[in-house]
Amino acid sequence: MTRPEPTALESATVSALLADPDRQRVLSYLDPGKRATVEELVDELAARERTEPSADGGPGDRSRIAVSLVHHHLPRLDDHDVVDYRPASNEVVLTTPIAELVPTEGAFEPLVESD
């Protein structure tokens, strides 16, 4: 299936997409054009959560993260053509880097540190 050409997103939409720390982490983990699996994203988010004082990093956390990614974050990012999420193969490809979402330098201060 051919995806339509991405269009500029409204600033309110960009703000809403980037307001969630997990979505920010997903976008900072992905490289444009490189495929990542949902499992890789779960690993990344779980590793980052383990560094936070309130997280225990148990198996329940991984399950919660996976459900949140698959049922909320990835479909939402896909709906706005920021990622190409393929549920059948559990693959994700970044189609619009954060820098392209927020063209004005300094307009966005990330909630999470990127590596």
Secondary structure, 3 states (H helix, E strand, C coil): CCCCCCCCCCHHHHHHHHCCHHHHHHHHHCCECCEEEHHHHHHHHHHHHHCCCCCCCCHHHHHHHHHHHHHHHHHHHHHCCCEEEECCCCEEEECCCHHHHCCCCCCCCCCCCCC
